[in-house]
Amino acid sequence: MSSCVFFFLVRSEIKLISVLFRQQIHRTEMAKSKNHTTHNQSRKAHRNGIKKPRPDRYESMKGVDPKFMKNLRFAKKHNKKGQKTANAAAKKIADAAAP
């Protein structure tokens, strides 16, 4: 008797599971019609304006060869030295030309 009851329980459970499974299939059968849209994206983008990326004043020297960096520092230093002498010479010429 108990085995019979067990059989009926199992059968009803199987029936219930098959009904639920069928309902799931029907729910997932329909494919989505819309996956992507550009609606309102342009308006959102232009609300604060589309700006060009501003370049940094000085490019990062991260990962640059230390020997090159040292040479660059001396080159800048001596370049300033040459500019000072050139400016002094130009000033002398300007003073001599002015009466």
C-alpha positions as CSV (number, residue, x, y, z in Angstrom):
1,M,0.0,0.0,0.0
2,S,2.7,2.4,0.9
3,S,4.6,1.7,-2.3
4,C,1.4,2.5,-4.2
5,V,1.1,5.9,-2.5
6,F,4.8,6.5,-3.2
7,F,4.2,5.7,-6.8
8,F,1.3,8.2,-7.0
9,L,3.4,10.9,-5.3
10,V,6.2,10.4,-7.7
11,R,3.9,10.4,-10.7
12,S,2.2,13.6,-9.5
13,E,5.6,15.2,-8.9
14,I,6.7,14.2,-12.4
15,K,3.5,15.7,-13.8
16,L,4.0,18.9,-11.8
17,I,7.6,19.2,-12.9
18,S,6.7,18.6,-16.6
19,V,4.0,21.3,-16.4
20,L,6.4,23.7,-14.8
21,F,9.0,22.8,-17.4
22,R,6.5,23.4,-20.2
23,Q,5.6,26.8,-18.8
24,Q,9.3,27.7,-18.6
25,I,9.8,26.8,-22.2
26,H,6.9,28.9,-23.3
27,R,8.3,31.9,-21.3
28,T,11.8,31.6,-22.9
29,E,10.6,30.8,-26.4
30,M,10.1,34.4,-27.5
31,A,13.3,36.1,-28.5
32,K,14.1,39.6,-27.5
33,S,13.4,42.0,-30.4
34,K,15.6,44.9,-29.2
35,N,19.1,44.4,-28.0
36,H,20.5,47.9,-28.4
37,T,19.4,51.4,-29.1
38,T,21.1,54.8,-29.5
39,H,18.0,56.7,-28.5
40,N,18.8,59.7,-26.3
41,Q,22.5,59.0,-26.3
42,S,23.4,62.0,-28.4
43,R,21.3,64.3,-26.3
44,K,22.9,63.0,-23.1
45,A,26.4,63.4,-24.6
46,H,25.8,67.0,-25.8
47,R,24.2,68.1,-22.5
48,N,27.6,69.1,-21.1
49,G,29.2,69.3,-24.5
50,I,31.6,66.9,-26.1
51,K,35.1,68.1,-25.2
52,K,38.4,67.2,-26.8
53,P,40.8,65.5,-24.4
54,R,43.1,68.3,-23.1
55,P,46.7,67.4,-23.6
56,D,48.9,67.5,-20.5
57,R,51.4,70.3,-20.3
58,Y,54.3,67.9,-19.7
59,E,54.2,64.3,-20.9
60,S,54.9,61.7,-18.2
61,M,58.5,60.5,-18.0
62,K,57.5,57.4,-16.2
63,G,59.4,54.4,-17.5
64,V,62.0,56.5,-19.3
65,D,65.7,55.5,-19.2
66,P,67.4,57.1,-16.2
67,K,70.6,57.8,-18.2
68,F,68.5,59.7,-20.8
69,M,66.7,61.6,-18.0
70,K,70.0,62.8,-16.6
71,N,71.3,63.9,-20.0
72,L,68.0,65.7,-20.6
73,R,68.4,67.6,-17.4
74,F,71.9,68.8,-18.3
75,A,70.7,69.6,-21.9
76,K,67.9,71.9,-20.5
77,K,70.4,73.5,-18.0
78,H,72.9,74.3,-20.7
79,N,70.3,75.4,-23.2
80,K,69.2,78.1,-20.7
81,K,72.8,79.1,-20.3
82,G,73.1,79.7,-24.1
83,Q,69.8,81.6,-24.2
84,K,71.1,84.0,-21.4
85,T,74.3,84.8,-23.4
86,A,72.3,85.2,-26.6
87,N,69.9,87.6,-24.8
88,A,72.8,89.5,-23.3
89,A,74.4,89.9,-26.8
90,A,71.1,91.0,-28.3
91,K,70.7,93.6,-25.6
92,K,74.2,95.0,-26.1
93,I,73.5,95.4,-29.9
94,A,70.2,97.1,-29.1
95,D,71.8,99.5,-26.6
96,A,74.6,100.3,-29.1
97,A,72.1,101.0,-31.9
98,A,69.9,103.3,-29.7
99,P,71.3,106.9,-29.5
